[in-house]
């Protein structure tokens, strides 16, 4: 049977009046806030404007109840179940307890939320977003060490290094903006804890800041680590305190290697657009309920070697979790590999810019070379997409971002007065 053309809905969406008119206007607005000199921005006025922008984004983004990412507006049921993974979450729970114990009473009060609080969905990449919780900038050295202890227990060594390097590159961004460490810096990240760390009851934590957002839900020995946003501008520090630091190069290079591993007929299906003139990520902040149809080529048309290459690309993102839980997630991904789709926008040369998307019923990954924003004043062409600005997003479609489907099932089995 011939595979149906699944690209049409995506092309129609990219040509809509909303995308053509609204998205560039939004981008221009955000760029304007990034590059306006601090001398022209009284601190009180700027703070109030940022609060207003943040509240407006939340009001729009949370107007509808959570559903989750779907292909057609309907959640596919039965994909996620409460079960034992046989991978202990005790180290994460103990690290969370130690972090909370290290905070003052006032800090704990503003850091802790109920497990089903809307705070889960309140995250945003942009630097101006007003965040909740306790920030690394206000932490003592001992508190920072406890915070990194939580990340160390929750993430793999790879995931921890990537997170720290993104934070360091945010300092580099400050250096490249005339040492503007009010808006950019390695300590401008905040942690919140949802629920009470437990070996039986659901709980979790969130790290939120510029180019780094991790949502980490725990139920028993199960973990859901989405939505996760990781990016940077620049992606490589060529000077300054963290000269030589580089991020997201494997994600970039493995994606490029996969598209070039396809034969001509396969590439024709995978590439939905050859021109890359703007930002293409769809599932970023406040897009919990985005409807995103499959696009590109289905992995059922891949050879065995190509499927393993695709799985290795997916693993590049999943392996930011602790090793045991990463294996659990990859097992879930493998179960749906035949129904996994790979879509591409842009060139396929060694220096080209591009976007790719990996999408199945249980995972959504987006990689996007972006227009310059924080470094727009240094770009040779501020209207051209470049490799020095990358955004990546990982989500769990069909209702299980933030572990919400597991939480729903938990409440069905154990009614709470929530």
MOVENTA-V9186 format. One record per residue. RES is the residue in three letters. PSI is psi in whole degrees, -180 to 180 (999 if undefined). NEAR is the number of other ideal C-beta (glycine too) atoms within 10 Angstrom. D_FIRST is the distance of its C-alpha to the first C-alpha in whole Angstrom. Layout:
RES_PSI_NEAR_D_FIRST / RES_PSI_NEAR_D_FIRST
//
This chain:
UNK_136_3_0 / UNK_135_4_4 / UNK_128_10_6 / UNK_154_9_9 / UNK_106_10_12 / UNK_4_18_14 / UNK_-19_20_18 / UNK_-46_12_19 / UNK_-38_16_21 / UNK_-43_20_22 / UNK_-40_12_23 / UNK_-42_11_25 / UNK_-45_15_27 / UNK_-20_16_28 / UNK_-1_9_29 / UNK_157_11_31 / UNK_-36_7_35 / UNK_-50_8_35 / UNK_-43_15_34 / UNK_-33_11_35 / UNK_-48_10_39 / UNK_-46_11_39 / UNK_-45_15_38 / UNK_-36_13_40 / UNK_-42_9_43 / UNK_-43_11_43 / UNK_-44_15_42 / UNK_-40_9_45 / UNK_-44_11_47 / UNK_-42_15_46 / UNK_-41_16_47 / UNK_-40_10_51 / UNK_-30_17_52 / UNK_-37_22_51 / UNK_-6_14_53 / UNK_128_11_56 / UNK_142_10_59 / UNK_-31_13_60 / UNK_-21_7_64 / UNK_4_8_63 / UNK_91_16_61 / UNK_135_10_64 / UNK_-43_9_63 / UNK_-44_8_63 / UNK_-43_10_61 / UNK_-44_17_58 / UNK_-42_13_58 / UNK_-41_11_58 / UNK_-41_13_56 / UNK_-39_18_53 / UNK_-42_13_54 / UNK_-44_11_53 / UNK_-41_18_50 / UNK_-46_17_49 / UNK_-40_11_50 / UNK_-42_10_48 / UNK_-42_18_45 / UNK_-43_18_45 / UNK_-42_10_46 / UNK_-45_10_43 / UNK_-27_17_40 / UNK_16_14_41 / UNK_-33_9_42 / UNK_146_9_39 / UNK_154_7_39 / UNK_133_16_36 / UNK_-46_17_33 / UNK_166_19_31 / UNK_132_24_28 / UNK_165_18_25 / UNK_-23_19_22 / UNK_15_11_22 / UNK_-5_8_26 / UNK_129_10_25 / UNK_130_17_26 / UNK_119_14_24 / UNK_162_9_26 / UNK_13_8_27 / UNK_-27_18_26 / UNK_134_21_30 / UNK_151_9_32 / UNK_123_15_36 / UNK_171_12_37 / UNK_131_8_39 / UNK_-13_16_38 / UNK_24_8_41 / UNK_112_15_41 / UNK_139_14_45 / UNK_9_24_45 / UNK_-42_10_49 / UNK_-35_14_49 / UNK_-45_25_48 / UNK_-45_17_50 / UNK_-38_14_53 / UNK_-37_21_52 / UNK_-42_27_52 / UNK_-43_16_55 / UNK_-39_16_57 / UNK_-49_26_56 / UNK_-37_20_57 / UNK_-27_9_60 / UNK_-15_19_61 / UNK_157_21_61 / UNK_166_10_63 / UNK_-40_6_64 / UNK_-41_9_63 / UNK_-42_17_60 / UNK_-39_15_58 / UNK_-37_10_59 / UNK_-3_13_57 / UNK_-26_19_54 / UNK_139_20_53 / UNK_165_19_51 / UNK_156_12_50 / UNK_-31_23_46 / UNK_21_18_45 / UNK_144_15_47 / UNK_-13_11_45 / UNK_-31_18_46 / UNK_-44_24_43 / UNK_-3_20_41 / UNK_82_22_44 / UNK_156_24_43 / UNK_141_22_43 / UNK_-39_20_42 / UNK_143_17_45 / UNK_-25_23_48 / UNK_-11_18_50 / UNK_132_21_49 / UNK_116_16_51 / UNK_160_21_50 / UNK_175_17_52 / UNK_-162_19_53 / UNK_132_25_55 / UNK_149_18_55 / UNK_-31_19_55 / UNK_-33_13_58 / UNK_-7_11_60 / UNK_149_19_60 / UNK_170_11_63 / UNK_-40_7_62 / UNK_-39_9_62 / UNK_-40_18_59 / UNK_-41_15_57 / UNK_-38_14_57 / UNK_-37_21_56 / UNK_-45_23_53 / UNK_-26_16_52 / UNK_-37_17_52 / UNK_-44_24_50 / UNK_-40_20_47 / UNK_-38_18_48 / UNK_-27_19_48 / UNK_-32_26_44 / UNK_165_25_43 / UNK_171_18_42 / UNK_-39_12_45 / UNK_-46_15_42 / UNK_-37_24_41 / UNK_-44_17_45 / UNK_-43_13_46 / UNK_-43_20_43 / UNK_-47_23_44 / UNK_-39_17_48 / UNK_-35_21_47 / UNK_-43_23_46 / UNK_-42_23_49 / UNK_-40_18_51 / UNK_-23_28_49 / UNK_-30_26_50 / UNK_-42_21_53 / UNK_-41_25_53 / UNK_-40_26_51 / UNK_-43_22_55 / UNK_-41_17_56 / UNK_-3_20_55 / UNK_48_20_56 / UNK_43_10_59 / UNK_44_12_59 / UNK_87_17_58 / UNK_7_16_58 / UNK_-37_14_58 / UNK_-27_20_55 / UNK_146_23_53 / UNK_160_23_54 / UNK_-13_22_53 / UNK_7_16_54 / UNK_62_21_53 / UNK_144_24_50 / UNK_147_22_51 / UNK_135_27_50 / UNK_153_23_50 / UNK_125_25_49 / UNK_128_23_48 / UNK_-176_21_49 / UNK_126_15_51 / UNK_127_21_50 / UNK_156_16_50 / UNK_-4_12_48 / UNK_-41_9_47 / UNK_151_15_47 / UNK_144_23_45 / UNK_179_23_46 / UNK_-179_26_45 / UNK_161_27_46 / UNK_135_25_45 / UNK_128_25_46 / UNK_127_24_46 / UNK_-179_27_47 / UNK_118_26_46 / UNK_11_27_43 / UNK_109_24_43 / UNK_125_23_42 / UNK_125_26_41 / UNK_125_25_40 / UNK_102_25_41 / UNK_138_26_41 / UNK_132_27_42 / UNK_109_23_42 / UNK_-121_18_43 / UNK_19_18_42 / UNK_146_20_39 / UNK_137_24_38 / UNK_118_24_36 / UNK_60_25_37 / UNK_156_26_35 / UNK_145_25_35 / UNK_129_24_36 / UNK_123_26_37 / UNK_131_24_39 / UNK_-172_24_40 / UNK_154_29_43 / UNK_108_25_45 / UNK_169_23_46 / UNK_-13_22_43 / UNK_128_16_46 / UNK_118_22_50 / UNK_0_12_52 / UNK_178_11_55 / UNK_-169_17_57 / UNK_-38_12_57 / UNK_36_18_54 / UNK_130_10_54 / UNK_-15_9_51 / UNK_133_21_49 / UNK_143_15_45 / UNK_157_26_42 / UNK_23_23_38 / UNK_-37_12_38 / UNK_-41_14_36 / UNK_-40_19_33 / UNK_-52_20_33 / UNK_-35_13_33 / UNK_-34_18_31 / UNK_-44_22_28 / UNK_-39_21_29 / UNK_-37_12_29 / UNK_-46_20_25 / UNK_-34_21_24 / UNK_-9_11_26 / UNK_-12_15_24 / UNK_150_22_21 / UNK_176_9_20 / UNK_-44_6_20 / UNK_-39_10_16 / UNK_-43_18_16 / UNK_-36_15_19 / UNK_-35_10_18 / UNK_-38_21_16 / UNK_-38_22_18 / UNK_110_21_21 / UNK_-15_20_21 / UNK_129_18_25 / UNK_-20_12_27 / UNK_130_8_30 / UNK_97_19_32 / UNK_-4_13_35 / UNK_-167_19_35 / UNK_139_20_35 / UNK_-9_25_31 / UNK_139_18_31 / UNK_-30_21_30 / UNK_36_22_31 / UNK_-147_21_35 / UNK_139_20_38 / UNK_30_17_38 / UNK_38_16_34 / UNK_-29_22_34 / UNK_22_18_32 / UNK_140_16_30 / UNK_117_15_26 / UNK_104_21_24 / UNK_156_16_20 / UNK_147_22_18 / UNK_162_25_18 / UNK_-145_23_17 / UNK_143_27_15 / UNK_139_18_13 / UNK_-15_19_15 / UNK_-16_12_12 / UNK_1_16_12 / UNK_155_21_16 / UNK_169_12_18 / UNK_-40_7_20 / UNK_-40_9_23 / UNK_-37_18_21 / UNK_-41_17_20 / UNK_-34_12_24 / UNK_-39_16_25 / UNK_-44_20_23 / UNK_-36_18_25 / UNK_-37_14_28 / UNK_-45_21_28 / UNK_-42_22_28 / UNK_-28_16_30 / UNK_-32_20_33 / UNK_-45_24_33 / UNK_-33_23_33 / UNK_8_19_35 / UNK_-16_23_38 / UNK_166_25_38 / UNK_145_24_41 / UNK_-45_14_39 / UNK_-46_15_39 / UNK_-27_24_37 / UNK_-40_22_35 / UNK_-38_16_34 / UNK_-45_20_33 / UNK_-41_23_31 / UNK_-32_17_29 / UNK_-41_10_28 / UNK_-42_17_27 / UNK_-44_20_25 / UNK_-34_14_23 / UNK_-23_13_22 / UNK_20_14_20 / UNK_-34_16_19 / UNK_-24_13_15 / UNK_29_14_15 / UNK_136_25_18 / UNK_147_21_17 / UNK_120_28_20 / UNK_150_24_21 / UNK_140_27_24 / UNK_131_24_26 / UNK_-168_22_29 / UNK_172_16_30 / UNK_14_15_29 / UNK_167_10_33 / UNK_-20_8_35 / UNK_8_7_37 / UNK_159_14_35 / UNK_152_21_34 / UNK_170_24_31 / UNK_140_24_29 / UNK_155_26_26 / UNK_133_26_24 / UNK_126_24_23 / UNK_130_24_22 / UNK_180_23_20 / UNK_-20_20_22 / UNK_-1_20_25 / UNK_144_21_26 / UNK_124_23_26 / UNK_132_25_28 / UNK_137_23_29 / UNK_131_26_31 / UNK_122_26_33 / UNK_132_23_35 / UNK_164_21_38 / UNK_150_22_40 / UNK_141_23_44 / UNK_-75_20_46 / UNK_-23_25_48 / UNK_24_19_49 / UNK_-35_16_48 / UNK_-14_13_52 / UNK_-5_12_52 / UNK_142_15_48 / UNK_-33_7_49 / UNK_100_9_46 / UNK_-8_15_46 / UNK_3_10_43 / UNK_137_13_41 / UNK_143_21_39 / UNK_164_19_40 / UNK_-9_17_39 / UNK_2_17_42 / UNK_113_24_41 / UNK_138_23_38 / UNK_137_22_36 / UNK_146_22_34 / UNK_137_25_33 / UNK_129_22_31 / UNK_160_27_31 / UNK_105_28_29 / UNK_177_23_27 / UNK_41_23_27 / UNK_8_22_31 / UNK_14_22_32 / UNK_146_27_34 / UNK_16_26_37 / UNK_24_28_36 / UNK_-32_21_36 / UNK_-39_22_34 / UNK_-39_23_36 / UNK_-41_23_39 / UNK_-45_15_38 / UNK_-38_15_38 / UNK_-43_19_41 / UNK_-33_14_43 / UNK_-39_9_41 / UNK_-31_8_42 / UNK_83_10_46 / UNK_135_8_47 / UNK_154_11_49 / UNK_74_3_51 / UNK_999_9_49
//
